[in-house]
Amino acid sequence: MSTKGAISNFIEKYYLHFNAAALVDAAKGYEDQLNSGAKMLVSLAGAMSTAELGKIFAEMIRKDKVQIISCTGANLEEDIMNLVAHSHYERVPNYRDLTPQEEWDLLERGLNRVTDTCIPEEEAFRRLQKHIVKIWKDAEANGERYFPHEFMYKLLLSGVLEEYYEIDIKDSWMYAAAEKNLPIICPGWEDSTMGNIFASYVLKGELKASTMKSGIEYMTFLADWYTNNSEKGIGFFQIGGGIAGDFPICVVPMLYQDMERTDTPFWSYFCQISDSTTSYGSYSGAVPNEKITWGKLDINTPKFIIESDATIVAPLIFAYLLDM
Protein backbone atom coordinates (compact mmCIF):
# COMPACT_ATOMS: atom_id res chain seq x y z
CA MET A 1 0.00 0.00 0.00
CA SER A 2 1.50 3.30 -1.08
CA THR A 3 1.81 6.29 1.22
CA LYS A 4 0.82 9.57 -0.34
CA GLY A 5 3.16 12.52 -0.13
CA ALA A 6 2.66 16.19 0.66
CA ILE A 7 1.24 17.24 -2.72
CA SER A 8 -1.34 14.45 -2.73
CA ASN A 9 -2.33 15.18 0.85
CA PHE A 10 -2.67 18.88 0.03
CA ILE A 11 -5.06 18.38 -2.87
CA GLU A 12 -7.11 15.81 -0.96
CA LYS A 13 -7.48 18.25 1.95
CA TYR A 14 -8.14 21.47 0.05
CA TYR A 15 -9.45 20.54 -3.42
CA LEU A 16 -13.02 19.86 -2.37
CA HIS A 17 -15.37 21.52 -4.86
CA PHE A 18 -15.91 22.36 -8.53
CA ASN A 19 -12.92 21.87 -10.86
CA ALA A 20 -10.68 21.22 -7.87
CA ALA A 21 -12.86 18.31 -6.75
CA ALA A 22 -13.06 17.01 -10.32
CA LEU A 23 -9.26 16.95 -10.37
CA VAL A 24 -9.13 14.75 -7.26
CA ASP A 25 -11.93 12.49 -8.51
CA ALA A 26 -10.18 12.05 -11.86
CA ALA A 27 -6.86 11.25 -10.19
CA LYS A 28 -8.48 8.64 -7.96
CA GLY A 29 -10.35 7.20 -10.93
CA TYR A 30 -7.09 6.91 -12.88
CA GLU A 31 -5.47 5.16 -9.92
CA ASP A 32 -8.42 2.78 -9.60
CA GLN A 33 -8.02 1.85 -13.27
CA LEU A 34 -4.38 0.93 -12.84
CA ASN A 35 -5.04 -0.94 -9.61
CA SER A 36 -7.67 -3.03 -11.39
CA GLY A 37 -5.15 -4.08 -14.03
CA ALA A 38 -6.45 -1.74 -16.74
CA LYS A 39 -4.08 0.14 -19.02
CA MET A 40 -4.07 3.84 -19.79
CA LEU A 41 -3.70 5.91 -22.93
CA VAL A 42 -2.59 9.50 -22.39
CA SER A 43 -3.15 11.98 -25.19
CA LEU A 44 -1.10 15.18 -25.41
CA ALA A 45 -2.37 18.18 -27.34
CA GLY A 46 -1.40 21.82 -27.06
CA ALA A 47 2.18 22.75 -26.26
CA MET A 48 2.68 20.34 -23.37
CA SER A 49 6.27 19.51 -24.30
CA THR A 50 7.25 23.17 -24.54
CA ALA A 51 5.51 23.63 -21.18
CA GLU A 52 8.05 21.06 -19.90
CA LEU A 53 5.46 18.54 -18.80
CA GLY A 54 8.24 16.02 -19.39
CA LYS A 55 9.68 16.82 -15.97
CA ILE A 56 6.89 14.74 -14.41
CA PHE A 57 5.46 12.85 -17.39
CA ALA A 58 8.78 11.06 -17.90
CA GLU A 59 8.47 9.67 -14.39
CA MET A 60 4.91 8.55 -15.15
CA ILE A 61 6.33 6.56 -18.05
CA ARG A 62 9.17 5.09 -16.00
CA LYS A 63 6.73 4.05 -13.26
CA ASP A 64 4.39 2.32 -15.76
CA LYS A 65 1.51 4.73 -15.16
CA VAL A 66 0.92 5.07 -18.91
CA GLN A 67 0.98 2.27 -21.47
CA ILE A 68 0.42 4.13 -24.74
CA ILE A 69 0.56 7.77 -25.83
CA SER A 70 -1.22 9.72 -28.54
CA CYS A 71 0.30 13.10 -29.27
CA THR A 72 0.63 15.77 -31.88
CA GLY A 73 3.74 15.95 -34.01
CA ALA A 74 4.63 19.17 -32.22
CA ASN A 75 4.71 17.46 -28.82
CA LEU A 76 6.73 14.60 -30.28
CA GLU A 77 9.51 16.90 -31.47
CA GLU A 78 9.34 19.77 -28.99
CA ASP A 79 10.31 17.59 -26.05
CA ILE A 80 13.52 16.75 -27.90
CA MET A 81 14.02 20.38 -28.91
CA ASN A 82 13.87 21.38 -25.27
CA LEU A 83 16.40 18.65 -24.51
CA VAL A 84 18.97 19.98 -26.97
CA ALA A 85 18.34 23.74 -26.97
CA HIS A 86 16.88 24.65 -23.58
CA SER A 87 19.28 27.50 -22.81
CA HIS A 88 18.39 29.22 -26.08
CA TYR A 89 14.66 29.44 -25.33
CA GLU A 90 13.36 32.86 -24.36
CA ARG A 91 10.41 33.67 -22.15
CA VAL A 92 8.22 36.62 -23.02
CA PRO A 93 6.11 37.25 -19.89
CA ASN A 94 4.45 40.30 -21.46
CA TYR A 95 3.45 38.48 -24.65
CA ARG A 96 -0.06 39.95 -24.53
CA ASP A 97 1.40 43.41 -25.07
CA LEU A 98 3.51 42.60 -28.13
CA THR A 99 2.87 44.67 -31.24
CA PRO A 100 2.87 43.12 -34.72
CA GLN A 101 6.29 44.70 -35.27
CA GLU A 102 7.66 43.10 -32.11
CA GLU A 103 6.28 39.74 -33.25
CA TRP A 104 8.05 40.25 -36.58
CA ASP A 105 11.26 41.08 -34.75
CA LEU A 106 11.06 37.73 -32.95
CA LEU A 107 10.70 36.00 -36.31
CA GLU A 108 13.73 37.87 -37.64
CA ARG A 109 15.71 36.60 -34.67
CA GLY A 110 14.64 33.02 -35.40
CA LEU A 111 12.37 32.81 -32.37
CA ASN A 112 9.01 31.09 -32.84
CA ARG A 113 6.62 32.07 -30.06
CA VAL A 114 4.34 29.67 -28.19
CA THR A 115 2.39 31.91 -25.80
CA ASP A 116 5.11 33.14 -23.41
CA THR A 117 7.93 30.92 -24.68
CA CYS A 118 10.00 31.29 -27.84
CA ILE A 119 11.57 28.24 -29.48
CA PRO A 120 14.93 29.02 -31.14
CA GLU A 121 14.78 27.86 -34.76
CA GLU A 122 18.49 27.41 -35.39
CA GLU A 123 19.39 25.61 -32.17
CA ALA A 124 16.20 23.53 -31.94
CA PHE A 125 14.76 22.81 -35.38
CA ARG A 126 17.94 22.75 -37.45
CA ARG A 127 19.93 20.85 -34.83
CA LEU A 128 17.41 18.00 -35.08
CA GLN A 129 17.08 18.28 -38.85
CA LYS A 130 20.78 17.67 -39.40
CA HIS A 131 20.56 14.24 -37.80
CA ILE A 132 17.00 13.08 -38.49
CA VAL A 133 17.37 13.55 -42.26
CA LYS A 134 20.29 11.11 -42.27
CA ILE A 135 18.19 8.56 -40.38
CA TRP A 136 15.33 8.99 -42.86
CA LYS A 137 17.64 8.57 -45.84
CA ASP A 138 19.44 5.56 -44.35
CA ALA A 139 16.10 3.84 -43.76
CA GLU A 140 14.98 4.49 -47.31
CA ALA A 141 18.28 3.22 -48.71
CA ASN A 142 17.73 -0.01 -46.77
CA GLY A 143 14.14 -0.34 -47.94
CA GLU A 144 12.83 0.28 -44.42
CA ARG A 145 9.73 2.19 -43.34
CA TYR A 146 8.90 3.48 -39.86
CA PHE A 147 6.39 5.59 -37.98
CA PRO A 148 7.35 9.18 -37.07
CA HIS A 149 7.86 8.29 -33.40
CA GLU A 150 10.03 5.30 -34.34
CA PHE A 151 12.37 7.57 -36.27
CA MET A 152 12.53 9.86 -33.23
CA TYR A 153 13.32 6.88 -31.01
CA LYS A 154 16.18 5.95 -33.34
CA LEU A 155 17.44 9.52 -33.16
CA LEU A 156 17.42 9.56 -29.36
CA LEU A 157 18.85 6.10 -28.82
CA SER A 158 21.61 6.56 -31.40
CA GLY A 159 23.41 8.97 -29.08
CA VAL A 160 24.08 11.57 -31.80
CA LEU A 161 22.29 14.27 -29.81
CA GLU A 162 24.16 13.74 -26.54
CA GLU A 163 26.66 16.52 -27.25
CA TYR A 164 23.76 18.99 -27.29
CA TYR A 165 21.95 17.95 -24.09
CA GLU A 166 21.07 20.99 -22.00
CA ILE A 167 18.70 19.46 -19.45
CA ASP A 168 18.78 16.33 -17.33
CA ILE A 169 17.84 13.43 -19.59
CA LYS A 170 15.41 12.17 -16.93
CA ASP A 171 13.23 15.23 -17.68
CA SER A 172 12.65 14.17 -21.30
CA TRP A 173 9.45 12.16 -21.65
CA MET A 174 10.42 11.14 -25.18
CA TYR A 175 13.67 9.64 -23.95
CA ALA A 176 11.81 7.76 -21.22
CA ALA A 177 9.36 6.48 -23.84
CA ALA A 178 12.19 5.51 -26.21
CA GLU A 179 13.91 3.49 -23.49
CA LYS A 180 10.71 1.49 -23.00
CA ASN A 181 9.84 1.44 -26.70
CA LEU A 182 6.44 2.70 -25.58
CA PRO A 183 3.82 2.66 -28.33
CA ILE A 184 2.96 6.14 -29.58
CA ILE A 185 0.23 7.27 -31.95
CA CYS A 186 1.05 10.55 -33.71
CA PRO A 187 -1.88 11.52 -35.95
CA GLY A 188 -1.46 14.47 -38.29
CA TRP A 189 2.32 14.38 -37.88
CA GLU A 190 2.65 16.08 -41.26
CA ASP A 191 1.75 19.50 -39.83
CA SER A 192 4.68 19.46 -37.39
CA THR A 193 8.03 21.10 -38.12
CA MET A 194 9.70 17.74 -38.80
CA GLY A 195 6.70 16.75 -40.92
CA ASN A 196 7.10 19.91 -42.97
CA ILE A 197 10.82 19.24 -43.35
CA PHE A 198 10.14 15.66 -44.45
CA ALA A 199 7.62 16.93 -47.02
CA SER A 200 10.21 19.37 -48.36
CA TYR A 201 12.62 16.50 -49.03
CA VAL A 202 9.85 14.61 -50.81
CA LEU A 203 9.18 17.67 -52.98
CA LYS A 204 12.90 17.91 -53.78
CA GLY A 205 12.93 14.25 -54.80
CA GLU A 206 15.36 13.27 -52.05
CA LEU A 207 12.92 11.07 -50.11
CA LYS A 208 9.84 9.02 -50.89
CA ALA A 209 6.65 9.78 -49.00
CA SER A 210 6.20 6.05 -48.43
CA THR A 211 9.33 5.90 -46.24
CA MET A 212 7.20 7.41 -43.48
CA LYS A 213 4.35 5.20 -42.32
CA SER A 214 0.97 6.88 -42.62
CA GLY A 215 -1.95 7.84 -40.43
CA ILE A 216 -3.99 4.89 -41.68
CA GLU A 217 -1.17 2.61 -40.59
CA TYR A 218 -1.23 4.30 -37.18
CA MET A 219 -4.94 3.55 -36.91
CA THR A 220 -4.51 -0.10 -37.85
CA PHE A 221 -1.59 -0.40 -35.43
CA LEU A 222 -3.75 1.09 -32.68
CA ALA A 223 -6.62 -1.25 -33.55
CA ASP A 224 -4.37 -4.27 -33.08
CA TRP A 225 -2.88 -2.86 -29.89
CA TYR A 226 -6.31 -2.11 -28.43
CA THR A 227 -7.59 -5.57 -29.31
CA ASN A 228 -4.59 -7.25 -27.69
CA ASN A 229 -4.57 -5.14 -24.52
CA SER A 230 -8.20 -4.50 -23.59
CA GLU A 231 -8.95 -7.62 -21.55
CA LYS A 232 -8.99 -5.66 -18.28
CA GLY A 233 -9.89 -2.33 -19.83
CA ILE A 234 -8.09 0.65 -21.33
CA GLY A 235 -8.61 4.14 -19.99
CA PHE A 236 -8.36 7.41 -21.88
CA PHE A 237 -6.70 10.43 -20.25
CA GLN A 238 -6.93 13.40 -22.58
CA ILE A 239 -4.89 16.56 -22.15
CA GLY A 240 -6.36 19.22 -24.40
CA GLY A 241 -8.48 18.42 -27.44
CA GLY A 242 -8.01 18.10 -31.16
CA ILE A 243 -6.60 15.27 -33.22
CA ALA A 244 -4.40 13.84 -30.45
CA GLY A 245 -7.61 12.85 -28.66
CA ASP A 246 -10.14 12.45 -31.46
CA PHE A 247 -7.99 10.09 -33.54
CA PRO A 248 -7.30 7.37 -30.96
CA ILE A 249 -10.69 7.45 -29.24
CA CYS A 250 -12.31 6.55 -32.58
CA VAL A 251 -10.61 3.15 -32.64
CA VAL A 252 -13.40 1.69 -30.51
CA PRO A 253 -16.35 2.56 -32.79
CA MET A 254 -14.21 1.60 -35.78
CA LEU A 255 -13.64 -1.89 -34.36
CA TYR A 256 -17.21 -2.26 -33.11
CA GLN A 257 -19.10 -0.80 -36.06
CA ASP A 258 -16.86 -1.04 -39.12
CA MET A 259 -15.07 -4.27 -38.25
CA GLU A 260 -18.27 -5.63 -36.68
CA ARG A 261 -16.35 -6.88 -33.66
CA THR A 262 -19.26 -6.40 -31.32
CA ASP A 263 -17.34 -7.78 -28.36
CA THR A 264 -14.95 -4.80 -28.45
CA PRO A 265 -15.02 -3.15 -25.02
CA PHE A 266 -15.61 0.57 -24.67
CA TRP A 267 -12.94 2.77 -23.13
CA SER A 268 -13.04 1.91 -19.43
CA TYR A 269 -12.26 5.42 -18.11
CA PHE A 270 -12.35 8.89 -19.61
CA CYS A 271 -10.93 12.18 -18.40
CA GLN A 272 -10.34 15.37 -20.32
CA ILE A 273 -8.51 18.47 -19.17
CA SER A 274 -9.56 21.35 -21.36
CA ASP A 275 -10.34 25.04 -21.19
CA SER A 276 -12.62 24.76 -24.23
CA THR A 277 -16.23 25.56 -23.48
CA THR A 278 -19.20 23.64 -24.82
CA SER A 279 -20.41 25.39 -27.96
CA TYR A 280 -22.05 24.63 -31.27
CA GLY A 281 -20.08 21.93 -33.05
CA SER A 282 -17.12 22.06 -30.68
CA TYR A 283 -15.35 18.72 -30.22
CA SER A 284 -12.83 19.82 -27.61
CA GLY A 285 -15.57 21.40 -25.53
CA ALA A 286 -18.08 18.57 -25.89
CA VAL A 287 -19.19 16.95 -22.65
CA PRO A 288 -18.13 13.30 -22.25
CA ASN A 289 -21.71 11.99 -22.53
CA GLU A 290 -21.79 13.07 -26.18
CA LYS A 291 -19.21 10.35 -26.83
CA ILE A 292 -21.75 7.71 -25.79
CA THR A 293 -23.75 8.51 -28.92
CA TRP A 294 -20.67 7.84 -31.05
CA GLY A 295 -19.97 4.45 -29.52
CA LYS A 296 -16.79 5.55 -27.76
CA LEU A 297 -17.85 5.43 -24.12
CA ASP A 298 -20.29 3.21 -22.26
CA ILE A 299 -23.10 4.47 -20.04
CA ASN A 300 -21.13 3.30 -17.01
CA THR A 301 -17.68 4.48 -18.08
CA PRO A 302 -16.26 6.74 -15.33
CA LYS A 303 -16.18 10.18 -16.93
CA PHE A 304 -14.41 13.32 -15.77
CA ILE A 305 -13.91 16.73 -17.29
CA ILE A 306 -11.70 19.35 -15.69
CA GLU A 307 -12.23 22.76 -17.24
CA SER A 308 -8.92 24.35 -16.43
CA ASP A 309 -5.36 24.92 -17.62
CA ALA A 310 -3.70 21.58 -18.34
CA THR A 311 -0.27 22.94 -17.38
CA ILE A 312 -1.63 23.37 -13.85
CA VAL A 313 -3.89 20.33 -13.61
CA ALA A 314 -1.90 17.54 -15.28
CA PRO A 315 1.19 17.83 -13.04
CA LEU A 316 -1.02 17.68 -9.94
CA ILE A 317 -2.82 14.55 -11.14
CA PHE A 318 0.48 12.94 -12.10
CA ALA A 319 1.93 13.88 -8.71
CA TYR A 320 -1.01 12.13 -7.04
CA LEU A 321 -0.46 9.01 -9.12
CA LEU A 322 3.24 9.06 -8.24
CA ASP A 323 2.41 9.37 -4.51
CA MET A 324 4.16 12.71 -4.28
Secondary structure, DSSP 8 states (H G I E B T S, - for coil): -----HHHHHHHHH--SHHHHHHHHHHHHHHHHHHTT-EEEEEE-TTTTTTTTHHHHHHHHHTT--SEEEE-HHHHHHHHHHHHHGGG-EE-TTGGG--HHHHHHHHHTTEEEETTEEEEIIIIIIHHHHHHHHHHHHHHHTT--B-HHHHHHHHHHH-TTGGG--S-GGG-HHHHHHHHT--EE-TTGGGSHHHHHHHHHHHTTSS-GGGB--HHHHHHHHHHHHHHH-TT-EEEEEES-SHHHHHHHTHHHIIIIIS--TT---BSEEEEE------TT-STT--GGGGGGGTSB-TTS-EEEE-S-HHHHHHHHHHHHTT-
